Each structure stands twice: as C-alpha cells, then as structure tokens.
Amino acid sequence: MIKYFPGLMILFWLMSITPTLAQRGHGSLYSTIGLGLPTYDNYGLAKRLGAVGAGVRSPYFLNTINPASQNSIGISNTFMLDVDVSYNQQKITTSDETISNNFSNLNHFSMWFRFSPKTTLSFGLSPVGVQDYSYSDTYYFEGFASKYVRIFKGWGNINKVYLNYATSLGSRISVGLRPSFLFGNFQKETSYLDQYAEGFLYRRRNSYSGVGAEAGFQVELLQNENGSLTFGTTGQWFSKLSGTGDSQVETYATSEVLYVADETDMDYELGSTVRSGLSFQNKSWLIGADFLYGFPTDDNEYSIANQVYSIGAEFIPNYFGTNLISQTSFSLGMNYDTGSIQMEGAKVSAYEVTSSIGIPLNRSSRISLGYKYRGMGETSIVSKESLNTITLNFTFGDTWFFRRKFE
C-alpha cells in the first residue's frame, strides 16, 4: 500500500482543485466569442507532438486525441494515472496598449485500466472550450455628460467528464468510443465607473450541460521489423447544450442589489470535428501528421469552418534500455489553425511550436517537461497575442489488480 500512496495523494489533490480549472481575467480576448476557444483535446502526448495523435499508438503515454489508441499501452501496465498541468506567460497587444499576464492551469487528468490484453477503459476530465478575458473602453450614458470607464470581464469553461473504451479487432485494427457529459459555468461582469471609481456592476451567470460522443479507429497499414505505419480517424460530436442564466445590477462600491432578472432558459451549439492522421513508428522514432476539420455552428455569427494542420516527431534512443539517457524521449511539433472565428472579414488564425523532454521514473512511469509557443490574431482585427507555456505531464503506471503467479 505504501508504494501507491503518492499516486493516491495526487488523485485526492486533483479532486480537490478540479473546480478551479478556469482562470479569472487571464486569457485570449478572442475567447469573448460564444463559449470560448476550442481546445481540441490537445493534452499530454498530443501537446508535445504539436497536436498530432489520430494515428499515434504509444506504449508508454496515453493519447487523448483518438479513443482507439488507448489499448496501445504496454501489456505490462494495468493501471495508469495521467496528469497535465501548465504555467503560462501571456502577452496581448492591441492598437492602444500591451498587457502581460501570468497564470497556471490544471489541463487534464485521466485514470486508465486494462481489462484484457486487447481491451482498456479510462475516465477523465478536461476542458472542451475555455473563456477568460478582460478589457475596457469609455462609455457615455444617453442624456449624461459624465464619462464612465466600462470594464468587461468573463471567465468559465465547458468541461467534459468522459469514459473511454478501446479494443482490438484482429491484430491490426483498433476501435474506440468515448461518451461524455458536458457541463460548465460562466460569469460575465461589466463595471461602469466614474471619475471617483464609483458606479454600477452588471453580473450575469450562465450554466450549461449536455452530452457528447467521440469515436475512432486505427489500422496498421504496414508492420515489419523496420517499423509500422498507422492510419487513424476520429470524429467528435456534441448535443445542443441546455442552459440557464440570471443577472443582476448592483452598486460597485457597496454591492447593494438594485435589480435582479428572472432566470431564463437558453441553449448553445458546439462545433463538431473530424480528424485523420498517419504515424510511422520504430524502436526509436515516432513521426506523425494530422489534419483536423472543424464545422461551424449556427449559434455563433462569427463561427466559420477551420482546418488545423499538425506535424510532430519524438525520438527515444531505447525505450527498453537500462540507463536513464537511453529511455529519455525528445519531442518536437508544430501546427497551424486557419481560424474558427472571423471578425471584420478576417480569419483569426493561430500557430503553435512545441518541444518536450520525457524522463523515466521507472519502467512504467515518467515525467515530461514541455514548452509551447502560441501566436494568434493581429492588432488589425482585435489583438495580437502570444503565449509561452511550460507544461508538466505526469504519467504514473503500475500493475495494480494484476494477479501474480508463483511457482
């Protein structure tokens, strides 16, 4: 029991901080659109490979991109805990000013179990869309000469709790299914402050819930002593999110409630995606490329179809080696997103460059330290934004629930 204690403590810690997935006032100004910017399950292995994962089958890391990939973990593992946390340094440049922010996130966690050599099951929690912004302008009420500073803030996530089932159909084909429950709480505040820092605060709280499903398959097109070539495809669909909302107006200085609106019902549509990719793997190299197509939504006037092109590679000298250096992994990746929103006739595109080093703790556990640079938008649209991210990914594996045989 003692050797499992660190893993259990991490699990309890995650359960205690899960409600703090969203940050307040630190994020992209483009996340004001709809329910925020999509994440595309870009965590763990996918993040350090530049968001590649449709055709990737790793023996030592969970792949969050394709549900069919999660039975590729080495047969010696029967339990795995995967955690992804990050520290972010952000810079936002508009036509008027430059703002810098620093914040940290719990991005994703999952628990994985093997039930047979061919079948695995996992469950986890991760955000689907993230909204987090803060900006201000000058406002005049009709009939009043006084100038007010109007400050906008909004934060919230759409999160999913999922169950991932993966199994093999023969020696070269794997399929996976990932049903999910979606939920999220959003808060928006608009402050109107006069020259004496007094005024009014308008608050609105919205809650959403719904369901989703992802399905995928992977097939090994080529398999010999020199390596394997794998093709994978996955699709993601979400139901209409049903939601409720209420609002109120209060004084800024004393929080005296002046007006409360009745609760209203609303719904919202999230965009579906399809993704396909190829990967080549041998004893030392993993090289992959993905193409993602995102469908627009009718509920968002700024929503457009987008494409994401990703490429990545990982080198590990000898996963089965006997020393630290031979089992250490080195990763590089990049991707380009044509933009899922359009404003003033311009697409808000983005690109990322990633790198990582993975250090083994033992044969079935390792820690990965990664860096990601993300650039998005232009000042001619709303803002030019950059994000430097340091990521820690923990993968703890063991042979829990495995019945040993003794001679």
Solvent accessible surface area in square Angstrom, and as a share of the most:
residue,aa,sasa,rsa
1,M,157,0.70
2,I,148,0.75
3,K,134,0.57
4,Y,57,0.22
5,F,110,0.46
6,P,77,0.48
7,G,17,0.16
8,L,42,0.21
9,M,96,0.43
10,I,44,0.22
11,L,29,0.14
12,F,117,0.49
13,W,123,0.43
14,L,0,0.00
15,M,121,0.54
16,S,80,0.52
17,I,44,0.22
18,T,26,0.15
19,P,117,0.74
20,T,86,0.50
21,L,14,0.07
22,A,35,0.27
23,Q,46,0.21
24,R,128,0.47
25,G,18,0.17
26,H,57,0.26
27,G,12,0.11
28,S,17,0.11
29,L,17,0.08
30,Y,2,0.01
31,S,3,0.02
32,T,39,0.23
33,I,18,0.09
34,G,24,0.23
35,L,16,0.08
36,G,19,0.18
37,L,29,0.14
38,P,58,0.37
39,T,29,0.17
40,Y,41,0.16
41,D,14,0.07
42,N,19,0.10
43,Y,13,0.05
44,G,5,0.05
45,L,1,0.00
46,A,0,0.00
47,K,19,0.08
48,R,11,0.04
49,L,0,0.00
50,G,0,0.00
51,A,9,0.07
52,V,1,0.00
53,G,0,0.00
54,A,0,0.00
55,G,0,0.00
56,V,0,0.00
57,R,42,0.15
58,S,2,0.02
59,P,49,0.31
60,Y,21,0.08
61,F,2,0.01
62,L,2,0.01
63,N,2,0.01
64,T,7,0.04
65,I,6,0.03
66,N,0,0.00
67,P,0,0.00
68,A,0,0.00
69,S,1,0.01
70,Q,3,0.01
71,N,12,0.06
72,S,22,0.14
73,I,5,0.02
74,G,23,0.22
75,I,110,0.56
76,S,72,0.46
77,N,6,0.03
78,T,16,0.09
79,F,11,0.05
80,M,1,0.00
81,L,3,0.02
82,D,1,0.01
83,V,2,0.01
84,D,0,0.00
85,V,30,0.17
86,S,11,0.07
87,Y,110,0.42
88,N,6,0.03
89,Q,61,0.27
90,Q,9,0.04
91,K,97,0.41
92,I,5,0.02
93,T,40,0.24
94,T,31,0.18
95,S,100,0.64
96,D,132,0.68
97,E,97,0.43
98,T,75,0.44
99,I,58,0.29
100,S,71,0.46
101,N,23,0.12
102,N,81,0.42
103,F,23,0.10
104,S,62,0.40
105,N,38,0.19
106,L,14,0.07
107,N,16,0.08
108,H,4,0.02
109,F,20,0.08
110,S,1,0.01
111,M,20,0.09
112,W,0,0.00
113,F,41,0.17
114,R,29,0.11
115,F,137,0.57
116,S,42,0.27
117,P,99,0.62
118,K,112,0.47
119,T,28,0.16
120,T,1,0.00
121,L,47,0.24
122,S,1,0.01
123,F,85,0.35
124,G,3,0.03
125,L,13,0.06
126,S,2,0.01
127,P,9,0.06
128,V,18,0.10
129,G,5,0.05
130,V,52,0.30
131,Q,0,0.00
132,D,5,0.02
133,Y,16,0.06
134,S,35,0.22
135,Y,88,0.34
136,S,63,0.40
137,D,57,0.30
138,T,75,0.43
139,Y,69,0.26
140,Y,124,0.47
141,F,63,0.26
142,E,173,0.78
143,G,82,0.79
144,F,139,0.58
145,A,101,0.79
146,S,62,0.40
147,K,114,0.48
148,Y,33,0.13
149,V,67,0.38
150,R,50,0.18
151,I,47,0.24
152,F,40,0.17
153,K,69,0.29
154,G,0,0.00
155,W,40,0.14
156,G,2,0.02
157,N,8,0.04
158,I,1,0.00
159,N,14,0.07
160,K,2,0.01
161,V,68,0.39
162,Y,10,0.04
163,L,81,0.40
164,N,0,0.00
165,Y,98,0.37
166,A,0,0.00
167,T,20,0.12
168,S,26,0.17
169,L,103,0.51
170,G,48,0.46
171,S,107,0.69
172,R,100,0.37
173,I,72,0.37
174,S,6,0.04
175,V,47,0.27
176,G,7,0.07
177,L,90,0.45
178,R,3,0.01
179,P,62,0.39
180,S,11,0.07
181,F,101,0.42
182,L,1,0.00
183,F,66,0.27
184,G,4,0.04
185,N,104,0.53
186,F,7,0.03
187,Q,35,0.15
188,K,69,0.29
189,E,13,0.06
190,T,18,0.11
191,S,10,0.07
192,Y,41,0.16
193,L,22,0.11
194,D,35,0.18
195,Q,154,0.68
196,Y,157,0.60
197,A,62,0.48
198,E,96,0.43
199,G,15,0.15
200,F,83,0.34
201,L,12,0.06
202,Y,79,0.30
203,R,48,0.18
204,R,59,0.22
205,R,98,0.36
206,N,17,0.09
207,S,47,0.30
208,Y,18,0.07
209,S,41,0.27
210,G,13,0.12
211,V,78,0.45
212,G,5,0.04
213,A,36,0.28
214,E,5,0.02
215,A,54,0.42
216,G,10,0.09
217,F,80,0.34
218,Q,2,0.01
219,V,32,0.18
220,E,28,0.13
221,L,95,0.47
222,L,88,0.44
223,Q,88,0.39
224,N,69,0.35
225,E,148,0.66
226,N,104,0.53
227,G,11,0.11
228,S,22,0.14
229,L,55,0.27
230,T,3,0.02
231,F,61,0.25
232,G,0,0.00
233,T,39,0.23
234,T,11,0.07
235,G,27,0.26
236,Q,24,0.11
237,W,134,0.47
238,F,12,0.05
239,S,23,0.15
240,K,105,0.44
241,L,1,0.00
242,S,67,0.44
243,G,7,0.07
244,T,52,0.30
245,G,2,0.02
246,D,51,0.26
247,S,8,0.05
248,Q,35,0.15
249,V,37,0.21
250,E,8,0.03
251,T,29,0.17
252,Y,93,0.35
253,A,75,0.58
254,T,102,0.59
255,S,66,0.43
256,E,104,0.47
257,V,77,0.44
258,L,90,0.45
259,Y,127,0.48
260,V,93,0.53
261,A,24,0.19
262,D,126,0.66
263,E,117,0.53
264,T,65,0.38
265,D,124,0.64
266,M,53,0.23
267,D,81,0.42
268,Y,31,0.12
269,E,50,0.22
270,L,24,0.12
271,G,28,0.27
272,S,30,0.19
273,T,13,0.08
274,V,69,0.40
275,R,17,0.06
276,S,38,0.25
277,G,7,0.06
278,L,81,0.40
279,S,1,0.01
280,F,70,0.29
281,Q,28,0.12
282,N,62,0.32
283,K,176,0.75
284,S,26,0.17
285,W,111,0.39
286,L,13,0.06
287,I,80,0.41
288,G,3,0.03
289,A,47,0.37
290,D,10,0.05
291,F,83,0.35
292,L,4,0.02
293,Y,64,0.24
294,G,4,0.04
295,F,94,0.39
296,P,65,0.41
297,T,17,0.10
298,D,137,0.71
299,D,58,0.30
300,N,21,0.11
301,E,155,0.69
302,Y,78,0.30
303,S,24,0.15
304,I,35,0.18
305,A,30,0.24
306,N,2,0.01
307,Q,42,0.19
308,V,10,0.06
309,Y,110,0.42
310,S,7,0.04
311,I,90,0.46
312,G,5,0.04
313,A,27,0.21
314,E,4,0.02
315,F,67,0.28
316,I,11,0.06
317,P,46,0.29
318,N,72,0.37
319,Y,26,0.10
320,F,152,0.63
321,G,5,0.05
322,T,135,0.78
323,N,84,0.43
324,L,98,0.49
325,I,122,0.62
326,S,16,0.10
327,Q,23,0.10
328,T,6,0.03
329,S,0,0.00
330,F,88,0.37
331,S,5,0.03
332,L,121,0.60
333,G,5,0.05
334,M,105,0.47
335,N,14,0.07
336,Y,103,0.39
337,D,19,0.10
338,T,26,0.15
339,G,1,0.01
340,S,25,0.16
341,I,10,0.05
342,Q,66,0.29
343,M,34,0.15
344,E,168,0.75
345,G,66,0.63
346,A,35,0.27
347,K,108,0.46
348,V,3,0.02
349,S,38,0.24
350,A,4,0.03
351,Y,101,0.38
352,E,10,0.04
353,V,70,0.40
354,T,3,0.02
355,S,38,0.25
356,S,13,0.08
357,I,61,0.31
358,G,1,0.01
359,I,67,0.34
360,P,15,0.10
361,L,96,0.48
362,N,85,0.44
363,R,113,0.41
364,S,27,0.17
365,S,7,0.04
366,R,8,0.03
367,I,43,0.22
368,S,4,0.03
369,L,88,0.44
370,G,11,0.11
371,Y,89,0.34
372,K,23,0.10
373,Y,67,0.25
374,R,58,0.21
375,G,6,0.05
376,M,16,0.07
377,G,9,0.09
378,E,89,0.40
379,T,56,0.32
380,S,103,0.67
381,I,29,0.15
382,V,49,0.28
383,S,0,0.00
384,K,112,0.48
385,E,11,0.05
386,S,20,0.13
387,L,34,0.17
388,N,46,0.24
389,T,4,0.02
390,I,79,0.40
391,T,9,0.06
392,L,62,0.31
393,N,4,0.02
394,F,50,0.21
395,T,0,0.00
396,F,47,0.20
397,G,8,0.08
398,D,36,0.18
399,T,38,0.22
400,W,39,0.14
401,F,162,0.67
402,F,115,0.48
403,R,215,0.79
404,R,135,0.49
405,K,195,0.83
406,F,177,0.74
407,E,221,0.99
